[in-house]
Amino acid sequence: MKPRFLLDEHLGRVIQRQLRRRDAQIEILLIGDPTASARGMLDPDLLIWLEATGYILVTNDESTIPGHLIDHYNQGRHVPGILWIRDGASLGQIIEALFMIWDASEAEEYVDRLLHIPF
């Protein structure tokens, strides 16, 4: 199965639009979209939502999730993956990295992995 992405609510919708332009089959949601997690959801609940739905989180916020992620793992839980955007990355670099991940890999490759993009 191809990776599916959930963009943090602080990221712009332009990433979603540009990836869908590259290939309409890419599943990419923005927090707050009708079928996505709700805006303002607490991190522990977001991690459970990710695990239940299989979406890989794409975020530029490393300040709060790591502590909750430890608790999540300590409960025997998993995440489909988290992609942290590197400081200073351009929109083009982010879009290209996400497209490459989607195009060249399977979702299972990212389970419980925490990576920074672009690579």
SULLINNOR-V60042 format. One record per backbone hydrogen bond with DSSP energy under -0.5 kcal/mol. CO is the residue of the C=O (numbers start at 1). NH is the residue of the N-H. If there is no record, write none. Layout:
CO;NH / CO;NH
This chain:
1;107 / 4;56 / 5;29 / 6;58 / 7;31 / 8;11 / 12;15 / 12;16 / 13;17 / 14;18 / 15;19 / 16;20 / 17;21 / 18;22 / 19;23 / 23;26 / 26;28 / 27;5 / 29;7 / 30;33 / 33;36 / 37;32 / 38;41 / 42;46 / 43;47 / 44;48 / 45;49 / 46;50 / 47;51 / 48;52 / 49;53 / 50;54 / 50;55 / 54;4 / 56;6 / 57;59 / 57;83 / 58;8 / 59;85 / 60;62 / 64;68 / 65;69 / 66;70 / 67;71 / 68;72 / 69;73 / 70;74 / 71;75 / 72;75 / 72;77 / 73;76 / 79;112 / 81;57 / 82;84 / 82;115 / 83;59 / 84;117 / 86;89 / 90;94 / 91;95 / 92;96 / 93;97 / 94;98 / 95;99 / 96;100 / 97;101 / 98;102 / 99;103 / 100;104 / 101;105 / 106;109 / 107;110 / 108;111 / 110;113 / 113;82 / 113;115 / 115;84 / 117;86
